[in-house]
Amino acid sequence: MGMAERSAAAGKIRDAEQARDELRAALKGAGITLPSLALDGVSLVGDFPRPLVDLGRCTPQLARRLAEAVGKCAT
């Protein structure tokens, strides 16, 4: 993999990290914490990574709070 490809791959990962952090901050503003919020490690490997933000697991109660918060924003 050449330098341009490595730079593009690193940029994709940085963008995914920023998206994860933006989501974490927005959720925190709504009083919601997803303990497992992270980047999916498998999606970061290889010459051409396709980073995914893994929302992780949460309790049913937290899932309902998250659904309520999203529902308020959708109206």
Predicted model as a PDB file, atoms N, CA, C, CB and O in Angstrom, pLDDT in the B-factor column:
MODEL        1                                                                  
ATOM      1  N   MET A   1       0.858  -1.170   0.000  1.00 62.00           N  
ATOM      2  CA  MET A   1       0.000   0.000   0.000  1.00 62.00           C  
ATOM      3  C   MET A   1       0.901   1.229   0.000  1.00 62.00           C  
ATOM      4  CB  MET A   1      -0.974   0.000   1.228  1.00 62.00           C  
ATOM      5  O   MET A   1       1.857   1.319   0.771  1.00 62.00           O  
ATOM      6  N   GLY A   2       0.577   2.169  -0.878  1.00 76.00           N  
ATOM      7  CA  GLY A   2       1.368   3.378  -0.993  1.00 76.00           C  
ATOM      8  C   GLY A   2       1.009   4.403   0.073  1.00 76.00           C  
ATOM      9  O   GLY A   2       0.075   4.224   0.855  1.00 76.00           O  
ATOM     10  N   MET A   3       1.785   5.481   0.075  1.00 76.00           N  
ATOM     11  CA  MET A   3       1.589   6.524   1.085  1.00 76.00           C  
ATOM     12  C   MET A   3       0.219   7.189   0.944  1.00 76.00           C  
ATOM     13  CB  MET A   3       2.696   7.579   0.978  1.00 76.00           C  
ATOM     14  O   MET A   3      -0.408   7.517   1.951  1.00 76.00           O  
ATOM     15  N   ALA A   4      -0.249   7.390  -0.272  1.00 69.00           N  
ATOM     16  CA  ALA A   4      -1.558   8.025  -0.476  1.00 69.00           C  
ATOM     17  C   ALA A   4      -2.675   7.154   0.076  1.00 69.00           C  
ATOM     18  CB  ALA A   4      -1.798   8.303  -1.968  1.00 69.00           C  
ATOM     19  O   ALA A   4      -3.613   7.657   0.694  1.00 69.00           O  
ATOM     20  N   GLU A   5      -2.574   5.842  -0.149  1.00 72.00           N  
ATOM     21  CA  GLU A   5      -3.593   4.924   0.366  1.00 72.00           C  
ATOM     22  C   GLU A   5      -3.586   4.891   1.885  1.00 72.00           C  
ATOM     23  CB  GLU A   5      -3.373   3.517  -0.186  1.00 72.00           C  
ATOM     24  O   GLU A   5      -4.642   4.872   2.518  1.00 72.00           O  
ATOM     25  N   ARG A   6      -2.360   4.883   2.484  1.00 79.00           N  
ATOM     26  CA  ARG A   6      -2.257   4.891   3.951  1.00 79.00           C  
ATOM     27  C   ARG A   6      -2.850   6.161   4.527  1.00 79.00           C  
ATOM     28  CB  ARG A   6      -0.795   4.749   4.393  1.00 79.00           C  
ATOM     29  O   ARG A   6      -3.518   6.132   5.561  1.00 79.00           O  
ATOM     30  N   SER A   7      -2.604   7.280   3.853  1.00 85.00           N  
ATOM     31  CA  SER A   7      -3.145   8.557   4.311  1.00 85.00           C  
ATOM     32  C   SER A   7      -4.670   8.569   4.220  1.00 85.00           C  
ATOM     33  CB  SER A   7      -2.556   9.712   3.490  1.00 85.00           C  
ATOM     34  O   SER A   7      -5.346   9.066   5.121  1.00 85.00           O  
ATOM     35  N   ALA A   8      -5.207   8.022   3.130  1.00 85.00           N  
ATOM     36  CA  ALA A   8      -6.664   7.959   2.974  1.00 85.00           C  
ATOM     37  C   ALA A   8      -7.272   7.050   4.035  1.00 85.00           C  
ATOM     38  CB  ALA A   8      -7.042   7.457   1.563  1.00 85.00           C  
ATOM     39  O   ALA A   8      -8.315   7.370   4.606  1.00 85.00           O  
ATOM     40  N   ALA A   9      -6.620   5.912   4.302  1.00 86.00           N  
ATOM     41  CA  ALA A   9      -7.118   4.984   5.321  1.00 86.00           C  
ATOM     42  C   ALA A   9      -7.092   5.641   6.696  1.00 86.00           C  
ATOM     43  CB  ALA A   9      -6.280   3.687   5.332  1.00 86.00           C  
ATOM     44  O   ALA A   9      -8.048   5.517   7.463  1.00 86.00           O  
ATOM     45  N   ALA A  10      -6.009   6.335   7.009  1.00 90.00           N  
ATOM     46  CA  ALA A  10      -5.908   7.023   8.303  1.00 90.00           C  
ATOM     47  C   ALA A  10      -6.973   8.107   8.412  1.00 90.00           C  
ATOM     48  CB  ALA A  10      -4.500   7.636   8.487  1.00 90.00           C  
ATOM     49  O   ALA A  10      -7.526   8.323   9.491  1.00 90.00           O  
ATOM     50  N   GLY A  11      -7.266   8.788   7.316  1.00 92.00           N  
ATOM     51  CA  GLY A  11      -8.303   9.819   7.314  1.00 92.00           C  
ATOM     52  C   GLY A  11      -9.673   9.242   7.585  1.00 92.00           C  
ATOM     53  O   GLY A  11     -10.472   9.839   8.306  1.00 92.00           O  
ATOM     54  N   LYS A  12      -9.953   8.077   7.008  1.00 93.00           N  
ATOM     55  CA  LYS A  12     -11.240   7.420   7.255  1.00 93.00           C  
ATOM     56  C   LYS A  12     -11.385   7.043   8.729  1.00 93.00           C  
ATOM     57  CB  LYS A  12     -11.382   6.165   6.370  1.00 93.00           C  
ATOM     58  O   LYS A  12     -12.454   7.189   9.322  1.00 93.00           O  
ATOM     59  N   ILE A  13     -10.299   6.559   9.299  1.00 93.00           N  
ATOM     60  CA  ILE A  13     -10.341   6.162  10.719  1.00 93.00           C  
ATOM     61  C   ILE A  13     -10.508   7.390  11.604  1.00 93.00           C  
ATOM     62  CB  ILE A  13      -9.054   5.389  11.115  1.00 93.00           C  
ATOM     63  O   ILE A  13     -11.291   7.360  12.554  1.00 93.00           O  
ATOM     64  N   ARG A  14      -9.788   8.467  11.310  1.00 95.00           N  
ATOM     65  CA  ARG A  14      -9.943   9.709  12.085  1.00 95.00           C  
ATOM     66  C   ARG A  14     -11.369  10.237  11.983  1.00 95.00           C  
ATOM     67  CB  ARG A  14      -8.949  10.782  11.596  1.00 95.00           C  
ATOM     68  O   ARG A  14     -11.933  10.700  12.975  1.00 95.00           O  
ATOM     69  N   ASP A  15     -11.953  10.168  10.789  1.00 96.00           N  
ATOM     70  CA  ASP A  15     -13.329  10.620  10.601  1.00 96.00           C  
ATOM     71  C   ASP A  15     -14.295   9.777  11.434  1.00 96.00           C  
ATOM     72  CB  ASP A  15     -13.716  10.559   9.114  1.00 96.00           C  
ATOM     73  O   ASP A  15     -15.220  10.310  12.046  1.00 96.00           O  
ATOM     74  N   ALA A  16     -14.080   8.471  11.456  1.00 96.00           N  
ATOM     75  CA  ALA A  16     -14.933   7.591  12.262  1.00 96.00           C  
ATOM     76  C   ALA A  16     -14.774   7.893  13.748  1.00 96.00           C  
ATOM     77  CB  ALA A  16     -14.600   6.114  11.985  1.00 96.00           C  
ATOM     78  O   ALA A  16     -15.753   7.880  14.493  1.00 96.00           O  
ATOM     79  N   GLU A  17     -13.546   8.165  14.180  1.00 97.00           N  
ATOM     80  CA  GLU A  17     -13.323   8.524  15.586  1.00 97.00           C  
ATOM     81  C   GLU A  17     -14.057   9.813  15.936  1.00 97.00           C  
ATOM     82  CB  GLU A  17     -11.818   8.678  15.874  1.00 97.00           C  
ATOM     83  O   GLU A  17     -14.655   9.923  17.007  1.00 97.00           O  
ATOM     84  N   GLN A  18     -14.007  10.784  15.031  1.00 97.00           N  
ATOM     85  CA  GLN A  18     -14.700  12.049  15.264  1.00 97.00           C  
ATOM     86  C   GLN A  18     -16.208  11.834  15.316  1.00 97.00           C  
ATOM     87  CB  GLN A  18     -14.346  13.067  14.169  1.00 97.00           C  
ATOM     88  O   GLN A  18     -16.884  12.414  16.166  1.00 97.00           O  
ATOM     89  N   ALA A  19     -16.738  11.013  14.424  1.00 97.00           N  
ATOM     90  CA  ALA A  19     -18.178  10.722  14.431  1.00 97.00           C  
ATOM     91  C   ALA A  19     -18.575  10.055  15.741  1.00 97.00           C  
ATOM     92  CB  ALA A  19     -18.563   9.820  13.234  1.00 97.00           C  
ATOM     93  O   ALA A  19     -19.601  10.396  16.330  1.00 97.00           O  
ATOM     94  N   ARG A  20     -17.762   9.101  16.200  1.00 97.00           N  
ATOM     95  CA  ARG A  20     -18.026   8.437  17.484  1.00 97.00           C  
ATOM     96  C   ARG A  20     -18.045   9.453  18.622  1.00 97.00           C  
ATOM     97  CB  ARG A  20     -16.966   7.348  17.762  1.00 97.00           C  
ATOM     98  O   ARG A  20     -18.930   9.423  19.477  1.00 97.00           O  
ATOM     99  N   ASP A  21     -17.069  10.344  18.624  1.00 97.00           N  
ATOM    100  CA  ASP A  21     -16.987  11.344  19.681  1.00 97.00           C  
ATOM    101  C   ASP A  21     -18.158  12.324  19.634  1.00 97.00           C  
ATOM    102  CB  ASP A  21     -15.676  12.101  19.579  1.00 97.00           C  
ATOM    103  O   ASP A  21     -18.667  12.734  20.677  1.00 97.00           O  
ATOM    104  N   GLU A  22     -18.583  12.699  18.434  1.00 96.00           N  
ATOM    105  CA  GLU A  22     -19.736  13.590  18.286  1.00 96.00           C  
ATOM    106  C   GLU A  22     -20.997  12.918  18.817  1.00 96.00           C  
ATOM    107  CB  GLU A  22     -19.928  13.994  16.809  1.00 96.00           C  
ATOM    108  O   GLU A  22     -21.803  13.548  19.501  1.00 96.00           O  
ATOM    109  N   LEU A  23     -21.162  11.639  18.501  1.00 95.00           N  
ATOM    110  CA  LEU A  23     -22.316  10.899  18.994  1.00 95.00           C  
ATOM    111  C   LEU A  23     -22.270  10.779  20.507  1.00 95.00           C  
ATOM    112  CB  LEU A  23     -22.379   9.512  18.355  1.00 95.00           C  
ATOM    113  O   LEU A  23     -23.287  10.967  21.175  1.00 95.00           O  
ATOM    114  N   ARG A  24     -21.103  10.467  21.056  1.00 95.00           N  
ATOM    115  CA  ARG A  24     -20.963  10.359  22.510  1.00 95.00           C  
ATOM    116  C   ARG A  24     -21.353  11.676  23.194  1.00 95.00           C  
ATOM    117  CB  ARG A  24     -19.513   9.972  22.882  1.00 95.00           C  
ATOM    118  O   ARG A  24     -22.060  11.674  24.202  1.00 95.00           O  
ATOM    119  N   ALA A  25     -20.886  12.796  22.636  1.00 95.00           N  
ATOM    120  CA  ALA A  25     -21.200  14.099  23.218  1.00 95.00           C  
ATOM    121  C   ALA A  25     -22.688  14.415  23.123  1.00 95.00           C  
ATOM    122  CB  ALA A  25     -20.395  15.191  22.530  1.00 95.00           C  
ATOM    123  O   ALA A  25     -23.281  14.921  24.075  1.00 95.00           O  
ATOM    124  N   ALA A  26     -23.293  14.115  21.970  1.00 91.00           N  
ATOM    125  CA  ALA A  26     -24.730  14.373  21.804  1.00 91.00           C  
ATOM    126  C   ALA A  26     -25.549  13.519  22.764  1.00 91.00           C  
ATOM    127  CB  ALA A  26     -25.165  14.098  20.354  1.00 91.00           C  
ATOM    128  O   ALA A  26     -26.507  14.002  23.366  1.00 91.00           O  
ATOM    129  N   LEU A  27     -25.174  12.260  22.904  1.00 91.00           N  
ATOM    130  CA  LEU A  27     -25.882  11.388  23.842  1.00 91.00           C  
ATOM    131  C   LEU A  27     -25.709  11.877  25.277  1.00 91.00           C  
ATOM    132  CB  LEU A  27     -25.381   9.942  23.712  1.00 91.00           C  
ATOM    133  O   LEU A  27     -26.654  11.862  26.066  1.00 91.00           O  
ATOM    134  N   LYS A  28     -24.502  12.307  25.603  1.00 92.00           N  
ATOM    135  CA  LYS A  28     -24.256  12.820  26.956  1.00 92.00           C  
ATOM    136  C   LYS A  28     -25.144  14.032  27.230  1.00 92.00           C  
ATOM    137  CB  LYS A  28     -22.763  13.197  27.138  1.00 92.00           C  
ATOM    138  O   LYS A  28     -25.670  14.183  28.333  1.00 92.00           O  
ATOM    139  N   GLY A  29     -25.309  14.892  26.228  1.00 90.00           N  
ATOM    140  CA  GLY A  29     -26.185  16.048  26.369  1.00 90.00           C  
ATOM    141  C   GLY A  29     -27.624  15.662  26.641  1.00 90.00           C  
ATOM    142  O   GLY A  29     -28.374  16.424  27.252  1.00 90.00           O  
ATOM    143  N   ALA A  30     -28.011  14.473  26.187  1.00 87.00           N  
ATOM    144  CA  ALA A  30     -29.366  13.970  26.430  1.00 87.00           C  
ATOM    145  C   ALA A  30     -29.418  13.092  27.680  1.00 87.00           C  
ATOM    146  CB  ALA A  30     -29.866  13.179  25.215  1.00 87.00           C  
ATOM    147  O   ALA A  30     -30.445  12.483  27.977  1.00 87.00           O  
ATOM    148  N   GLY A  31     -28.299  13.034  28.411  1.00 89.00           N  
ATOM    149  CA  GLY A  31     -28.254  12.239  29.639  1.00 89.00           C  
ATOM    150  C   GLY A  31     -28.121  10.743  29.393  1.00 89.00           C  
ATOM    151  O   GLY A  31     -28.502   9.935  30.239  1.00 89.00           O  
ATOM    152  N   ILE A  32     -27.579  10.375  28.234  1.00 91.00           N  
ATOM    153  CA  ILE A  32     -27.462   8.964  27.860  1.00 91.00           C  
ATOM    154  C   ILE A  32     -25.998   8.607  27.663  1.00 91.00           C  
ATOM    155  CB  ILE A  32     -28.271   8.662  26.575  1.00 91.00           C  
ATOM    156  O   ILE A  32     -25.256   9.333  27.002  1.00 91.00           O  
ATOM    157  N   THR A  33     -25.588   7.485  28.242  1.00 92.00           N  
ATOM    158  CA  THR A  33     -24.239   6.973  28.057  1.00 92.00           C  
ATOM    159  C   THR A  33     -24.329   5.546  27.535  1.00 92.00           C  
ATOM    160  CB  THR A  33     -23.425   7.034  29.383  1.00 92.00           C  
ATOM    161  O   THR A  33     -24.932   4.683  28.172  1.00 92.00           O  
ATOM    162  N   LEU A  34     -23.736   5.304  26.386  1.00 94.00           N  
ATOM    163  CA  LEU A  34     -23.621   3.944  25.864  1.00 94.00           C  
ATOM    164  C   LEU A  34     -22.221   3.445  26.236  1.00 94.00           C  
ATOM    165  CB  LEU A  34     -23.865   3.891  24.290  1.00 94.00           C  
ATOM    166  O   LEU A  34     -21.241   3.849  25.610  1.00 94.00           O  
ATOM    167  N   PRO A  35     -22.114   2.574  27.246  1.00 92.00           N  
ATOM    168  CA  PRO A  35     -20.806   2.170  27.755  1.00 92.00           C  
ATOM    169  C   PRO A  35     -19.914   1.495  26.719  1.00 92.00           C  
ATOM    170  CB  PRO A  35     -20.989   1.253  28.909  1.00 92.00           C  
ATOM    171  O   PRO A  35     -18.690   1.572  26.823  1.00 92.00           O  
ATOM    172  N   SER A  36     -20.493   0.843  25.734  1.00 94.00           N  
ATOM    173  CA  SER A  36     -19.702   0.090  24.765  1.00 94.00           C  
ATOM    174  C   SER A  36     -19.469   0.854  23.463  1.00 94.00           C  
ATOM    175  CB  SER A  36     -20.381  -1.218  24.465  1.00 94.00           C  
ATOM    176  O   SER A  36     -18.959   0.273  22.505  1.00 94.00           O  
ATOM    177  N   LEU A  37     -19.824   2.127  23.399  1.00 96.00           N  
ATOM    178  CA  LEU A  37     -19.661   2.913  22.180  1.00 96.00           C  
ATOM    179  C   LEU A  37     -18.183   2.952  21.793  1.00 96.00           C  
ATOM    180  CB  LEU A  37     -20.218   4.352  22.369  1.00 96.00           C  
ATOM    181  O   LEU A  37     -17.345   3.415  22.567  1.00 96.00           O  
ATOM    182  N   ALA A  38     -17.872   2.467  20.601  1.00 97.00           N  
ATOM    183  CA  ALA A  38     -16.475   2.381  20.159  1.00 97.00           C  
ATOM    184  C   ALA A  38     -16.435   2.179  18.653  1.00 97.00           C  
ATOM    185  CB  ALA A  38     -15.729   1.225  20.885  1.00 97.00           C  
ATOM    186  O   ALA A  38     -17.469   2.030  18.002  1.00 97.00           O  
ATOM    187  N   LEU A  39     -15.230   2.177  18.115  1.00 97.00           N  
ATOM    188  CA  LEU A  39     -15.068   1.781  16.725  1.00 97.00           C  
ATOM    189  C   LEU A  39     -14.978   0.267  16.671  1.00 97.00           C  
ATOM    190  CB  LEU A  39     -13.810   2.442  16.088  1.00 97.00           C  
ATOM    191  O   LEU A  39     -14.388  -0.362  17.550  1.00 97.00           O  
ATOM    192  N   ASP A  40     -15.563  -0.313  15.640  1.00 96.00           N  
ATOM    193  CA  ASP A  40     -15.510  -1.751  15.427  1.00 96.00           C  
ATOM    194  C   ASP A  40     -14.124  -2.116  14.913  1.00 96.00           C  
ATOM    195  CB  ASP A  40     -16.614  -2.214  14.434  1.00 96.00           C  
ATOM    196  O   ASP A  40     -13.750  -1.736  13.803  1.00 96.00           O  
ATOM    197  N   GLY A  41     -13.372  -2.844  15.710  1.00 94.00           N  
ATOM    198  CA  GLY A  41     -11.997  -3.177  15.358  1.00 94.00           C  
ATOM    199  C   GLY A  41     -11.849  -3.931  14.051  1.00 94.00           C  
ATOM    200  O   GLY A  41     -10.910  -3.676  13.297  1.00 94.00           O  
ATOM    201  N   VAL A  42     -12.750  -4.849  13.768  1.00 95.00           N  
ATOM    202  CA  VAL A  42     -12.671  -5.644  12.542  1.00 95.00           C  
ATOM    203  C   VAL A  42     -12.786  -4.750  11.307  1.00 95.00           C  
ATOM    204  CB  VAL A  42     -13.774  -6.719  12.525  1.00 95.00           C  
ATOM    205  O   VAL A  42     -12.147  -5.018  10.290  1.00 95.00           O  
ATOM    206  N   SER A  43     -13.585  -3.706  11.386  1.00 95.00           N  
ATOM    207  CA  SER A  43     -13.790  -2.835  10.228  1.00 95.00           C  
ATOM    208  C   SER A  43     -12.593  -1.922   9.962  1.00 95.00           C  
ATOM    209  CB  SER A  43     -15.035  -1.995  10.431  1.00 95.00           C  
ATOM    210  O   SER A  43     -12.553  -1.235   8.941  1.00 95.00           O  
ATOM    211  N   LEU A  44     -11.625  -1.912  10.869  1.00 93.00           N  
ATOM    212  CA  LEU A  44     -10.464  -1.028  10.727  1.00 93.00           C  
ATOM    213  C   LEU A  44      -9.272  -1.715  10.067  1.00 93.00           C  
ATOM    214  CB  LEU A  44     -10.053  -0.502  12.082  1.00 93.00           C  
ATOM    215  O   LEU A  44      -8.308  -1.044   9.698  1.00 93.00           O  
ATOM    216  N   VAL A  45      -9.317  -3.035   9.912  1.00 90.00           N  
ATOM    217  CA  VAL A  45      -8.160  -3.765   9.403  1.00 90.00           C  
ATOM    218  C   VAL A  45      -8.173  -3.831   7.892  1.00 90.00           C  
ATOM    219  CB  VAL A  45      -8.120  -5.167   9.982  1.00 90.00           C  
ATOM    220  O   VAL A  45      -9.196  -3.603   7.246  1.00 90.00           O  
ATOM    221  N   GLY A  46      -7.027  -4.145   7.349  1.00 85.00           N  
ATOM    222  CA  GLY A  46      -6.892  -4.289   5.907  1.00 85.00           C  
ATOM    223  C   GLY A  46      -6.350  -3.022   5.271  1.00 85.00           C  
ATOM    224  O   GLY A  46      -6.208  -1.987   5.921  1.00 85.00           O  
ATOM    225  N   ASP A  47      -6.054  -3.128   3.992  1.00 82.00           N  
ATOM    226  CA  ASP A  47      -5.489  -1.996   3.258  1.00 82.00           C  
ATOM    227  C   ASP A  47      -6.496  -0.874   3.030  1.00 82.00           C  
ATOM    228  CB  ASP A  47      -4.954  -2.465   1.932  1.00 82.00           C  
ATOM    229  O   ASP A  47      -6.122   0.295   2.931  1.00 82.00           O  
ATOM    230  N   PHE A  48      -7.775  -1.236   2.947  1.00 86.00           N  
ATOM    231  CA  PHE A  48      -8.816  -0.246   2.681  1.00 86.00           C  
ATOM    232  C   PHE A  48      -9.912  -0.368   3.740  1.00 86.00           C  
ATOM    233  CB  PHE A  48      -9.407  -0.430   1.251  1.00 86.00           C  
ATOM    234  O   PHE A  48     -10.968  -0.948   3.488  1.00 86.00           O  
ATOM    235  N   PRO A  49      -9.646   0.188   4.934  1.00 91.00           N  
ATOM    236  CA  PRO A  49     -10.618   0.036   6.028  1.00 91.00           C  
ATOM    237  C   PRO A  49     -11.939   0.716   5.710  1.00 91.00           C  
ATOM    238  CB  PRO A  49     -10.052   0.602   7.323  1.00 91.00           C  
ATOM    239  O   PRO A  49     -11.996   1.725   5.008  1.00 91.00           O  
ATOM    240  N   ARG A  50     -12.999   0.127   6.253  1.00 94.00           N  
ATOM    241  CA  ARG A  50     -14.340   0.709   6.156  1.00 94.00           C  
ATOM    242  C   ARG A  50     -14.850   0.840   7.585  1.00 94.00           C  
ATOM    243  CB  ARG A  50     -15.317  -0.177   5.257  1.00 94.00           C  
ATOM    244  O   ARG A  50     -15.655   0.026   8.038  1.00 94.00           O  
ATOM    245  N   PRO A  51     -14.380   1.871   8.299  1.00 96.00           N  
ATOM    246  CA  PRO A  51     -14.685   2.000   9.727  1.00 96.00           C  
ATOM    247  C   PRO A  51     -16.176   2.052  10.015  1.00 96.00           C  
ATOM    248  CB  PRO A  51     -14.029   3.235  10.281  1.00 96.00           C  
ATOM    249  O   PRO A  51     -16.946   2.716   9.321  1.00 96.00           O  
ATOM    250  N   LEU A  52     -16.558   1.330  11.063  1.00 96.00           N  
ATOM    251  CA  LEU A  52     -17.930   1.346  11.552  1.00 96.00           C  
ATOM    252  C   LEU A  52     -17.918   1.760  13.014  1.00 96.00           C  
ATOM    253  CB  LEU A  52     -18.612  -0.040  11.371  1.00 96.00           C  
ATOM    254  O   LEU A  52     -17.027   1.374  13.770  1.00 96.00           O  
ATOM    255  N   VAL A  53     -18.912   2.546  13.409  1.00 97.00           N  
ATOM    256  CA  VAL A  53     -19.089   2.901  14.807  1.00 97.00           C  
ATOM    257  C   VAL A  53     -19.986   1.832  15.417  1.00 97.00           C  
ATOM    258  CB  VAL A  53     -19.702   4.348  14.974  1.00 97.00           C  
ATOM    259  O   VAL A  53     -21.109   1.613  14.962  1.00 97.00           O  
ATOM    260  N   ASP A  54     -19.482   1.175  16.444  1.00 96.00           N  
ATOM    261  CA  ASP A  54     -20.221   0.116  17.132  1.00 96.00           C  
ATOM    262  C   ASP A  54     -20.926   0.746  18.327  1.00 96.00           C  
ATOM    263  CB  ASP A  54     -19.270  -1.058  17.584  1.00 96.00           C  
ATOM    264  O   ASP A  54     -20.278   1.243  19.247  1.00 96.00           O  
ATOM    265  N   LEU A  55     -22.249   0.722  18.309  1.00 94.00           N  
ATOM    266  CA  LEU A  55     -23.010   1.309  19.407  1.00 94.00           C  
ATOM    267  C   LEU A  55     -22.978   0.435  20.643  1.00 94.00           C  
ATOM    268  CB  LEU A  55     -24.442   1.546  18.987  1.00 94.00           C  
ATOM    269  O   LEU A  55     -23.259   0.909  21.744  1.00 94.00           O  
ATOM    270  N   GLY A  56     -22.643  -0.817  20.480  1.00 93.00           N  
ATOM    271  CA  GLY A  56     -22.496  -1.706  21.620  1.00 93.00           C  
ATOM    272  C   GLY A  56     -23.821  -2.146  22.213  1.00 93.00           C  
ATOM    273  O   GLY A  56     -24.875  -2.063  21.582  1.00 93.00           O  
ATOM    274  N   ARG A  57     -23.732  -2.611  23.434  1.00 93.00           N  
ATOM    275  CA  ARG A  57     -24.910  -3.137  24.126  1.00 93.00           C  
ATOM    276  C   ARG A  57     -25.338  -2.177  25.221  1.00 93.00           C  
ATOM    277  CB  ARG A  57     -24.624  -4.534  24.717  1.00 93.00           C  
ATOM    278  O   ARG A  57     -24.546  -1.387  25.735  1.00 93.00           O  
ATOM    279  N   CYS A  58     -26.614  -2.271  25.559  1.00 93.00           N  
ATOM    280  CA  CYS A  58     -27.147  -1.473  26.658  1.00 93.00           C  
ATOM    281  C   CYS A  58     -28.344  -2.196  27.260  1.00 93.00           C  
ATOM    282  CB  CYS A  58     -27.545  -0.049  26.176  1.00 93.00           C  
ATOM    283  O   CYS A  58     -28.844  -3.171  26.700  1.00 93.00           O  
ATOM    284  N   THR A  59     -28.786  -1.714  28.385  1.00 93.00           N  
ATOM    285  CA  THR A  59     -29.944  -2.313  29.045  1.00 93.00           C  
ATOM    286  C   THR A  59     -31.219  -1.945  28.294  1.00 93.00           C  
ATOM    287  CB  THR A  59     -30.033  -1.855  30.520  1.00 93.00           C  
ATOM    288  O   THR A  59     -31.235  -0.962  27.553  1.00 93.00           O  
ATOM    289  N   PRO A  60     -32.287  -2.722  28.475  1.00 95.00           N  
ATOM    290  CA  PRO A  60     -33.563  -2.353  27.852  1.00 95.00           C  
ATOM    291  C   PRO A  60     -34.030  -0.959  28.281  1.00 95.00           C  
ATOM    292  CB  PRO A  60     -34.634  -3.387  28.203  1.00 95.00           C  
ATOM    293  O   PRO A  60     -34.582  -0.208  27.476  1.00 95.00           O  
ATOM    294  N   GLN A  61     -33.806  -0.624  29.538  1.00 95.00           N  
ATOM    295  CA  GLN A  61     -34.194   0.705  30.032  1.00 95.00           C  
ATOM    296  C   GLN A  61     -33.461   1.796  29.256  1.00 95.00           C  
ATOM    297  CB  GLN A  61     -33.896   0.834  31.545  1.00 95.00           C  
ATOM    298  O   GLN A  61     -34.070   2.784  28.847  1.00 95.00           O  
ATOM    299  N   LEU A  62     -32.174   1.623  29.057  1.00 93.00           N  
ATOM    300  CA  LEU A  62     -31.407   2.612  28.318  1.00 93.00           C  
ATOM    301  C   LEU A  62     -31.843   2.651  26.855  1.00 93.00           C  
ATOM    302  CB  LEU A  62     -29.908   2.312  28.420  1.00 93.00           C  
ATOM    303  O   LEU A  62     -31.893   3.727  26.259  1.00 93.00           O  
ATOM    304  N   ALA A  63     -32.158   1.504  26.272  1.00 93.00           N  
ATOM    305  CA  ALA A  63     -32.648   1.471  24.891  1.00 93.00           C  
ATOM    306  C   ALA A  63     -33.932   2.290  24.763  1.00 93.00           C  
ATOM    307  CB  ALA A  63     -32.894   0.013  24.434  1.00 93.00           C  
ATOM    308  O   ALA A  63     -34.124   3.003  23.778  1.00 93.00           O  
ATOM    309  N   ARG A  64     -34.806   2.187  25.758  1.00 94.00           N  
ATOM    310  CA  ARG A  64     -36.052   2.968  25.725  1.00 94.00           C  
ATOM    311  C   ARG A  64     -35.767   4.462  25.853  1.00 94.00           C  
ATOM    312  CB  ARG A  64     -37.000   2.517  26.852  1.00 94.00           C  
ATOM    313  O   ARG A  64     -36.401   5.272  25.176  1.00 94.00           O  
ATOM    314  N   ARG A  65     -34.824   4.833  26.709  1.00 92.00           N  
ATOM    315  CA  ARG A  65     -34.452   6.255  26.850  1.00 92.00           C  
ATOM    316  C   ARG A  65     -33.868   6.782  25.552  1.00 92.00           C  
ATOM    317  CB  ARG A  65     -33.439   6.449  28.001  1.00 92.00           C  
ATOM    318  O   ARG A  65     -34.145   7.911  25.147  1.00 92.00           O  
ATOM    319  N   LEU A  66     -33.060   5.961  24.907  1.00 91.00           N  
ATOM    320  CA  LEU A  66     -32.460   6.355  23.638  1.00 91.00           C  
ATOM    321  C   LEU A  66     -33.548   6.517  22.578  1.00 91.00           C  
ATOM    322  CB  LEU A  66     -31.408   5.316  23.184  1.00 91.00           C  
ATOM    323  O   LEU A  66     -33.537   7.489  21.822  1.00 91.00           O  
ATOM    324  N   ALA A  67     -34.470   5.586  22.518  1.00 92.00           N  
ATOM    325  CA  ALA A  67     -35.577   5.681  21.564  1.00 92.00           C  
ATOM    326  C   ALA A  67     -36.405   6.933  21.812  1.00 92.00           C  
ATOM    327  CB  ALA A  67     -36.469   4.438  21.649  1.00 92.00           C  
ATOM    328  O   ALA A  67     -36.822   7.606  20.870  1.00 92.00           O  
ATOM    329  N   GLU A  68     -36.639   7.241  23.073  1.00 90.00           N  
ATOM    330  CA  GLU A  68     -37.390   8.456  23.399  1.00 90.00           C  
ATOM    331  C   GLU A  68     -36.650   9.700  22.951  1.00 90.00           C  
ATOM    332  CB  GLU A  68     -37.664   8.529  24.895  1.00 90.00           C  
ATOM    333  O   GLU A  68     -37.254  10.608  22.381  1.00 90.00           O  
ATOM    334  N   ALA A  69     -35.364   9.755  23.198  1.00 87.00           N  
ATOM    335  CA  ALA A  69     -34.559  10.921  22.805  1.00 87.00           C  
ATOM    336  C   ALA A  69     -34.534  11.088  21.283  1.00 87.00           C  
ATOM    337  CB  ALA A  69     -33.119  10.784  23.343  1.00 87.00           C  
ATOM    338  O   ALA A  69     -34.655  12.205  20.780  1.00 87.00           O  
ATOM    339  N   VAL A  70     -34.382  10.011  20.570  1.00 86.00           N  
ATOM    340  CA  VAL A  70     -34.375  10.075  19.108  1.00 86.00           C  
ATOM    341  C   VAL A  70     -35.752  10.478  18.587  1.00 86.00           C  
ATOM    342  CB  VAL A  70     -33.950   8.717  18.506  1.00 86.00           C  
ATOM    343  O   VAL A  70     -35.867  11.264  17.646  1.00 86.00           O  
ATOM    344  N   GLY A  71     -36.785   9.935  19.206  1.00 86.00           N  
ATOM    345  CA  GLY A  71     -38.144  10.279  18.810  1.00 86.00           C  
ATOM    346  C   GLY A  71     -38.444  11.755  18.982  1.00 86.00           C  
ATOM    347  O   GLY A  71     -39.123  12.348  18.144  1.00 86.00           O  
ATOM    348  N   LYS A  72     -37.950  12.359  20.054  1.00 84.00           N  
ATOM    349  CA  LYS A  72     -38.163  13.791  20.277  1.00 84.00           C  
ATOM    350  C   LYS A  72     -37.495  14.618  19.195  1.00 84.00           C  
ATOM    351  CB  LYS A  72     -37.634  14.205  21.649  1.00 84.00           C  
ATOM    352  O   LYS A  72     -38.031  15.644  18.776  1.00 84.00           O  
ATOM    353  N   CYS A  73     -36.340  14.185  18.742  1.00 79.00           N  
ATOM    354  CA  CYS A  73     -35.594  14.921  17.713  1.00 79.00           C  
ATOM    355  C   CYS A  73     -36.218  14.769  16.329  1.00 79.00           C  
ATOM    356  CB  CYS A  73     -34.149  14.446  17.674  1.00 79.00           C  
ATOM    357  O   CYS A  73     -36.053  15.623  15.458  1.00 79.00           O  
ATOM    358  N   ALA A  74     -36.931  13.673  16.149  1.00 72.00           N  
ATOM    359  CA  ALA A  74     -37.517  13.391  14.827  1.00 72.00           C  
ATOM    360  C   ALA A  74     -38.787  14.182  14.589  1.00 72.00           C  
ATOM    361  CB  ALA A  74     -37.813  11.905  14.683  1.00 72.00           C  
ATOM    362  O   ALA A  74     -39.243  14.270  13.448  1.00 72.00           O  
ATOM    363  N   THR A  75     -39.371  14.757  15.618  1.00 66.00           N  
ATOM    364  CA  THR A  75     -40.632  15.489  15.442  1.00 66.00           C  
ATOM    365  C   THR A  75     -40.397  16.971  15.284  1.00 66.00           C  
ATOM    366  CB  THR A  75     -41.560  15.245  16.616  1.00 66.00           C  
ATOM    367  O   THR A  75     -41.349  17.734  15.126  1.00 66.00           O  
TER     368      THR A  75                                                      
ENDMDL                                                                          
END                                                                             
